[in-house]
Amino acid sequence: MPIYVCRTIAPSGTLKQSRVEAPSEADARALLRGRAEVVVQVKEVGTSEGVRPRAKGGRRPSPDEVSSVVRQMSIIIRAGVPLVEGLVSLAEQTRSPALRTCLEQIAADVSHGSALSDSFARHPRIFPSLAAEMARVAEAGGNLSDSMAKLAQHMESGAEIRRKVRSALAYPIVVVCISIITVVVLVTFILPRFMQLFAKMGAKVPWTTKFLMAASHALVGHWYLILPGAVLVVHLIRRFALTPAGRRRLDALALRLPVVGDIVSKIVLSRVLASMATLLASGVPMVQALETSASAADNQVVKEALLAARRQVAEGMATSQSLRASGMFPPLVLQMVTSGEKTGELPTMLEHVCALYNQETDAKVKSLTSVIEPILIVFLGMVVGFIAISVILPIYSLVTGVK
């Protein structure tokens, strides 16, 4: 039977919120009116059988939206607001339909006795496995408010790194797009008109102009083959990336790329080490921390290395030795992990490495974009210059012939 969260005004004049189980919304409103309460809002959040309504369509919520909800959840719990009531309130405030439905489903699950960690685990597309693990530790005897605050801080830090990388790469991407559009317009619209003029006047055409003429004929005459071909290639690459073998090869390639590979490696390791530091500081055992951090790696090669290290730690090997055996972690990380194991300050050491990697990533991305920008401008100038020369040379030959 459906369950509704209802906001009403009691006979005393106070605003109250309650949960009603009724066959329909109309029956729920009638039940509330029978209590002499004025109905303000009635919203379905679940069913008594535990079957949750399907999430509404819409885009996946951004990491900033999810981290903001987790931060507000921490504040609400610290303020003493009941968890179900706080979740319903957050659902009403959020603008993302998918996140709103998710919070309503979690509120319904918790109201039926489910643990918050289990409810998080049912929504892996929105809440990472780190959220479920930290909630599970807090439920076992920790402070849920502090755990959610640490989770929010971790998610905000990751979102900040992604934001910096996107902003740094925005200008090069815009330049590349403008370059492609400029070349296509020149080759498909402007150059054919000059070619007709050169053909009528019998101008001597150099090899550069012949090359552009061939490219122009291909684009103008066979665009109906080129566009579907490009779409097909992109589709095949995406299908290949969705396979386990394809995903692993692409992730391994991303780590081996010159210059870019080092940045990708530092971003992935920073995300992994931040997850480990957050989990260990919350009291999660190392074996579980390695397994949960592996899911946060977003790189199949690093994920396999962490899972292998997890198996070795479960067999009794030290964490530093298992990470060294994987061959994926640089000496700085291994040194910090070894020091942390000896001093008992492993979460602090991992946080220090994360901060250092974040600074290095930011500096390298800025230096890379500062190098890419002039290279792209020079490249665009060379392309446009090549097209201009290919057009000017036949005109020069015509002028010379007239003289």
Secondary structure as the mmCIF struct_conf table of DSSP 4:
data_model
#
loop_
_struct_conf.conf_type_id
_struct_conf.id
_struct_conf.beg_label_comp_id
_struct_conf.beg_label_asym_id
_struct_conf.beg_label_seq_id
_struct_conf.end_label_comp_id
_struct_conf.end_label_asym_id
_struct_conf.end_label_seq_id
STRN STRN1 PRO A 2 ILE A 9
TURN_TY1_P TURN_TY1_P1 PRO A 11 SER A 12
BEND BEND1 GLY A 13 GLY A 13
STRN STRN2 LEU A 15 GLU A 21
BEND BEND2 PRO A 23 SER A 24
HELX_RH_AL_P HELX_RH_AL_P1 GLU A 25 GLY A 34
TURN_TY1_P TURN_TY1_P2 ARG A 35 ALA A 36
STRN STRN3 VAL A 38 THR A 47
TURN_TY1_P TURN_TY1_P3 SER A 48 GLU A 49
BEND BEND3 GLY A 50 GLY A 50
HELX_LH_PP_P HELX_LH_PP_P1 VAL A 51 GLY A 57
BEND BEND4 GLY A 58 GLY A 58
HELX_LH_PP_P HELX_LH_PP_P2 ARG A 59 SER A 62
HELX_RH_AL_P HELX_RH_AL_P2 PRO A 63 ARG A 78
TURN_TY1_P TURN_TY1_P4 ALA A 79 GLY A 80
HELX_RH_AL_P HELX_RH_AL_P3 LEU A 83 GLN A 93
HELX_RH_AL_P HELX_RH_AL_P4 PRO A 97 SER A 111
TURN_TY1_P TURN_TY1_P5 HIS A 112 GLY A 113
HELX_RH_AL_P HELX_RH_AL_P5 LEU A 116 ALA A 121
TURN_TY1_P TURN_TY1_P6 ARG A 122 ARG A 122
TURN_TY1_P TURN_TY1_P7 PRO A 124 ILE A 126
BEND BEND5 PHE A 127 PHE A 127
HELX_RH_AL_P HELX_RH_AL_P6 SER A 129 GLU A 139
TURN_TY1_P TURN_TY1_P8 ALA A 140 GLY A 141
BEND BEND6 GLY A 142 GLY A 142
HELX_RH_AL_P HELX_RH_AL_P7 LEU A 144 VAL A 185
HELX_RH_PI_P HELX_RH_PI_P1 LEU A 186 ILE A 190
HELX_RH_AL_P HELX_RH_AL_P8 LEU A 191 MET A 201
TURN_TY1_P TURN_TY1_P9 GLY A 202 GLY A 202
HELX_LH_PP_P HELX_LH_PP_P3 ALA A 203 PRO A 206
HELX_RH_AL_P HELX_RH_AL_P9 TRP A 207 GLY A 221
BEND BEND7 HIS A 222 HIS A 222
HELX_RH_AL_P HELX_RH_AL_P10 TRP A 223 LEU A 242
BEND BEND8 THR A 243 THR A 243
HELX_RH_AL_P HELX_RH_AL_P11 PRO A 244 ARG A 256
BEND BEND9 LEU A 257 LEU A 257
TURN_TY1_P TURN_TY1_P10 PRO A 258 VAL A 259
HELX_RH_AL_P HELX_RH_AL_P12 VAL A 260 ALA A 281
TURN_TY1_P TURN_TY1_P11 SER A 282 GLY A 283
HELX_RH_AL_P HELX_RH_AL_P13 MET A 286 SER A 295
TURN_TY1_P TURN_TY1_P12 ALA A 296 ALA A 296
BEND BEND10 ALA A 297 ALA A 297
HELX_RH_AL_P HELX_RH_AL_P14 GLN A 300 ALA A 314
TURN_TY1_P TURN_TY1_P13 GLU A 315 GLY A 316
HELX_RH_AL_P HELX_RH_AL_P15 THR A 319 SER A 326
TURN_TY1_P TURN_TY1_P14 GLY A 327 GLY A 327
BEND BEND11 PHE A 329 PHE A 329
HELX_RH_AL_P HELX_RH_AL_P16 PRO A 331 THR A 343
TURN_TY1_P TURN_TY1_P15 GLY A 344 GLY A 344
HELX_RH_AL_P HELX_RH_AL_P17 LEU A 346 VAL A 402
#
